[in-house]
Amino acid sequence: MASLGNITFACGDPRALAEFCAAALDYDLEEPPPDLIDAIEAEGGDLNAAAAAVDPAGDGPQLFFKKMPRSHSSTFRSIST
């Protein structure tokens, strides 16, 4: 039987949407490692560019939220792994 490992959402506020989905689905927020946070800050990057939530039981897919500007003409590519 096939299983779904990850679902990615394009959104304007990844952290807020990850918090909402985590609360609604009883998931945990997955915090990035401290060294990654330090590297993003050192480069002047946006700490809210992405967020993730995971099923604590390990049964459901990981939810990944990526910051993208809203555009009605954008096309999104689907990549299966």
MDTraj code that builds the backbone (N, CA, C; nanometers):
import mdtraj as md
import numpy as np

residues = "MET ALA SER LEU GLY ASN ILE THR PHE ALA CYS GLY ASP PRO ARG ALA LEU ALA GLU PHE CYS ALA ALA ALA LEU ASP TYR ASP LEU GLU GLU PRO PRO PRO ASP LEU ILE ASP ALA ILE GLU ALA GLU GLY GLY ASP LEU ASN ALA ALA ALA ALA ALA VAL ASP PRO ALA GLY ASP GLY PRO GLN LEU PHE PHE LYS LYS MET PRO ARG SER HIS SER SER THR PHE ARG SER ILE SER THR".split()
xyz = np.array([
    [0.0838, -0.1164, 0.0000],
    [0.0000, 0.0000, 0.0000],
    [0.0894, 0.1242, 0.0000],
    [0.0534, 0.2214, -0.0789],
    [0.1295, 0.3471, -0.0863],
    [0.0997, 0.4324, 0.0368],
    [0.1958, 0.5144, 0.0726],
    [0.1744, 0.6064, 0.1843],
    [0.2238, 0.7447, 0.1433],
    [0.1705, 0.8446, 0.2094],
    [0.2057, 0.9834, 0.1814],
    [0.3018, 1.0300, 0.2895],
    [0.4220, 1.0730, 0.2499],
    [0.5228, 1.1121, 0.3475],
    [0.5236, 1.2593, 0.3819],
    [0.5009, 1.3449, 0.2826],
    [0.5082, 1.4901, 0.3028],
    [0.3990, 1.5599, 0.2239],
    [0.3494, 1.6689, 0.2808],
    [0.2578, 1.7582, 0.2104],
    [0.3135, 1.8986, 0.2261],
    [0.3305, 1.9697, 0.1142],
    [0.3859, 2.1053, 0.1171],
    [0.2773, 2.2058, 0.0819],
    [0.2724, 2.3133, 0.1614],
    [0.1772, 2.4212, 0.1413],
    [0.2527, 2.5500, 0.1114],
    [0.2135, 2.6211, 0.0071],
    [0.2656, 2.7549, -0.0204],
    [0.1722, 2.8526, 0.0507],
    [0.2293, 2.9444, 0.1286],
    [0.1450, 3.0348, 0.2064],
    [0.2197, 3.1639, 0.2377],
    [0.1484, 3.2619, 0.2890],
    [0.2076, 3.3903, 0.3222],
    [0.2729, 3.3944, 0.4591],
    [0.2262, 3.3119, 0.5528],
    [0.2796, 3.3116, 0.6894],
    [0.2963, 3.1667, 0.7360],
    [0.4098, 3.1046, 0.7021],
    [0.4302, 2.9635, 0.7342],
    [0.4142, 2.9286, 0.8817],
    [0.4699, 3.0100, 0.9690],
    [0.4639, 2.9775, 1.1118],
    [0.3193, 2.9755, 1.1615],
    [0.2421, 3.0768, 1.1239],
    [0.1033, 3.0851, 1.1693],
    [0.0215, 2.9666, 1.1176],
    [0.0394, 2.9316, 0.9909],
    [-0.0363, 2.8196, 0.9351],
    [0.0092, 2.6868, 0.9964],
    [0.1382, 2.6726, 1.0225],
    [0.1883, 2.5509, 1.0872],
    [0.1311, 2.5380, 1.2285],
    [0.1257, 2.6479, 1.3016],
    [0.0686, 2.6441, 1.4370],
    [-0.0795, 2.6060, 1.4329],
    [-0.1533, 2.6634, 1.3386],
    [-0.2952, 2.6315, 1.3252],
    [-0.3152, 2.4833, 1.2924],
    [-0.2448, 2.4347, 1.1914],
    [-0.2598, 2.2951, 1.1502],
    [-0.2149, 2.1987, 1.2599],
    [-0.1076, 2.2328, 1.3287],
    [-0.0593, 2.1470, 1.4374],
    [-0.1654, 2.1362, 1.5477],
    [-0.2278, 2.2475, 1.5819],
    [-0.3321, 2.2451, 1.6850],
    [-0.4550, 2.1671, 1.6370],
    [-0.4945, 2.1881, 1.5110],
    [-0.6133, 2.1222, 1.4573],
    [-0.5943, 1.9709, 1.4435],
    [-0.4725, 1.9278, 1.4106],
    [-0.4458, 1.7861, 1.3851],
    [-0.3751, 1.7147, 1.4997],
    [-0.3502, 1.7871, 1.6088],
    [-0.2752, 1.7341, 1.7232],
    [-0.1347, 1.6901, 1.6812],
    [-0.0722, 1.7712, 1.5967],
    [0.0656, 1.7521, 1.5522],
    [0.1581, 1.8357, 1.6407],
    [0.2877, 1.8114, 1.6280],
    [0.3901, 1.8913, 1.6953],
    [0.4598, 1.9792, 1.5929],
    [0.4931, 2.1020, 1.6335],
    [0.5756, 2.1860, 1.5468],
    [0.7166, 2.1304, 1.5479],
    [0.7787, 2.1277, 1.4329],
    [0.9171, 2.0809, 1.4242],
    [1.0066, 2.2034, 1.4141],
    [1.0813, 2.2275, 1.5183],
    [1.1694, 2.3439, 1.5215],
    [1.2983, 2.3152, 1.4454],
    [1.3487, 2.4140, 1.3720],
    [1.4765, 2.3931, 1.3022],
    [1.5910, 2.3854, 1.4031],
    [1.6990, 2.3168, 1.3678],
    [1.8145, 2.3077, 1.4579],
    [1.8742, 2.4473, 1.4829],
    [1.9278, 2.4697, 1.6036],
    [1.9846, 2.6009, 1.6377],
    [2.0917, 2.6494, 1.5394],
    [2.1745, 2.5585, 1.4864],
    [2.2787, 2.6021, 1.3927],
    [2.2184, 2.6521, 1.2612],
    [2.1060, 2.5961, 1.2210],
    [2.0380, 2.6450, 1.1012],
    [1.9790, 2.7839, 1.1262],
    [1.9212, 2.8040, 1.2422],
    [1.8673, 2.9361, 1.2782],
    [1.9791, 3.0393, 1.2781],
    [2.0925, 3.0049, 1.3369],
    [2.2075, 3.0963, 1.3399],
    [2.2539, 3.1312, 1.1989],
    [2.2583, 3.0316, 1.1104],
    [2.3033, 3.0553, 0.9730],
    [2.2056, 3.1454, 0.8975],
    [2.0764, 3.1226, 0.9172],
    [1.9753, 3.2062, 0.8511],
    [1.9854, 3.3502, 0.8998],
    [1.9994, 3.3683, 1.0312],
    [2.0112, 3.5035, 1.0870],
    [2.1385, 3.5718, 1.0384],
    [2.2483, 3.4979, 1.0304],
    [2.3759, 3.5557, 0.9867],
    [2.3687, 3.6046, 0.8422],
    [2.2894, 3.5377, 0.7608],
    [2.2744, 3.5769, 0.6207],
    [2.1644, 3.6800, 0.6003],
    [2.0983, 3.7194, 0.7098],
    [1.9894, 3.8157, 0.6988],
    [1.8633, 3.7556, 0.6403],
    [1.8500, 3.6253, 0.6522],
    [1.7343, 3.5551, 0.5959],
    [1.6099, 3.5692, 0.6813],
    [1.5004, 3.5261, 0.6272],
    [1.3697, 3.5327, 0.6916],
    [1.3469, 3.4045, 0.7718],
    [1.3384, 3.4169, 0.9032],
    [1.3154, 3.2999, 0.9880],
    [1.1753, 3.2428, 0.9689],
    [1.0857, 3.3219, 0.9105],
    [0.9505, 3.2739, 0.8856],
    [0.9334, 3.2297, 0.7398],
    [1.0402, 3.1929, 0.6742],
    [1.0312, 3.1500, 0.5344],
    [0.9760, 3.0088, 0.5218],
    [0.9840, 2.9317, 0.6294],
    [0.9345, 2.7946, 0.6262],
    [0.9051, 2.7473, 0.7672],
    [0.8190, 2.6473, 0.7770],
    [0.7858, 2.5847, 0.9049],
    [0.7407, 2.4424, 0.8758],
    [0.7396, 2.3598, 0.9790],
    [0.6982, 2.2206, 0.9610],
    [0.6236, 2.1719, 1.0837],
    [0.5355, 2.0757, 1.0609],
    [0.4626, 2.0098, 1.1689],
    [0.4656, 1.8599, 1.1418],
    [0.4779, 1.7819, 1.2491],
    [0.4879, 1.6369, 1.2352],
    [0.3890, 1.5669, 1.3281],
    [0.3456, 1.4505, 1.2839],
    [0.2578, 1.3669, 1.3648],
    [0.3424, 1.3014, 1.4731],
    [0.3132, 1.3285, 1.6016],
    [0.3970, 1.2703, 1.7076],
    [0.3943, 1.1169, 1.7103],
    [0.2871, 1.0577, 1.6593],
    [0.2799, 0.9116, 1.6550],
    [0.3541, 0.8549, 1.5347],
    [0.3892, 0.9421, 1.4394],
    [0.4610, 0.8975, 1.3218],
    [0.3731, 0.8317, 1.2165],
    [0.2418, 0.8424, 1.2313],
    [0.1508, 0.7787, 1.1365],
    [0.1140, 0.8688, 1.0183],
    [0.0988, 0.9979, 1.0443],
    [0.0564, 1.0904, 0.9407],
    [0.1737, 1.1521, 0.8668],
    [0.1444, 1.2211, 0.7572],
    [0.2518, 1.2838, 0.6796],
    [0.3087, 1.4064, 0.7507],
    [0.4332, 1.4407, 0.7173],
    [0.4920, 1.5660, 0.7646],
    [0.4294, 1.6778, 0.6827],
    [0.3982, 1.7889, 0.7502],
    [0.3426, 1.9056, 0.6827],
    [0.4514, 2.0111, 0.6748],
    [0.4779, 2.0591, 0.5545],
    [0.5804, 2.1613, 0.5339],
    [0.5130, 2.2843, 0.4755],
    [0.5450, 2.4007, 0.5308],
    [0.4841, 2.5265, 0.4898],
    [0.5942, 2.6188, 0.4389],
    [0.5810, 2.6633, 0.3159],
    [0.6836, 2.7465, 0.2531],
    [0.6241, 2.8821, 0.2170],
    [0.6955, 2.9874, 0.2539],
    [0.6492, 3.1230, 0.2250],
    [0.6637, 3.1524, 0.0762],
    [0.5524, 3.1931, 0.0155],
    [0.5521, 3.2307, -0.1256],
    [0.4538, 3.3451, -0.1426],
    [0.4889, 3.4410, -0.2264],
    [0.3957, 3.5502, -0.2517],
    [0.2719, 3.4984, -0.3247],
    [0.1611, 3.5603, -0.2966],
    [0.0370, 3.5207, -0.3627],
    [0.0386, 3.5690, -0.5075],
    [0.0077, 3.4777, -0.5965],
    [0.0038, 3.5123, -0.7381],
    [-0.0979, 3.4232, -0.8069],
    [-0.1855, 3.4825, -0.8810],
    [-0.2858, 3.4040, -0.9524],
    [-0.2287, 3.3404, -1.0779],
    [-0.1129, 3.3857, -1.1217],
    [-0.0552, 3.3307, -1.2443],
    [0.0556, 3.2300, -1.2181],
    [0.0844, 3.2027, -1.0904],
    [0.1910, 3.1078, -1.0585],
    [0.1505, 2.9663, -1.0960],
    [0.2490, 2.8886, -1.1328],
    [0.2268, 2.7457, -1.1531],
    [0.3132, 2.6730, -1.0525],
    [0.2585, 2.5700, -0.9933],
    [0.3309, 2.4932, -0.8928],
    [0.3602, 2.3564, -0.9502],
    [0.4806, 2.3121, -0.9306],
    [0.5210, 2.1807, -0.9781],
    [0.5110, 2.0818, -0.8635],
    [0.4678, 1.9650, -0.8935],
    [0.4559, 1.8574, -0.7952],
    [0.5727, 1.7626, -0.8143],
    [0.6393, 1.7294, -0.7048],
    [0.7533, 1.6393, -0.7106],
    [0.7253, 1.5235, -0.6152],
    [0.7276, 1.4038, -0.6638],
    [0.7061, 1.2856, -0.5811],
    [0.8400, 1.2255, -0.5442],
    [0.8489, 1.1805, -0.4210],
    [0.9714, 1.1131, -0.3778],
    [0.9413, 0.9745, -0.3271],
])
top = md.Topology()
chain = top.add_chain()
for i, resn in enumerate(residues, 1):
    res = top.add_residue(resn, chain, resSeq=i)
    for name in ("N", "CA", "C"):
        top.add_atom(name, md.element.get_by_symbol(name[0]), res)
traj = md.Trajectory(xyz[None], top)
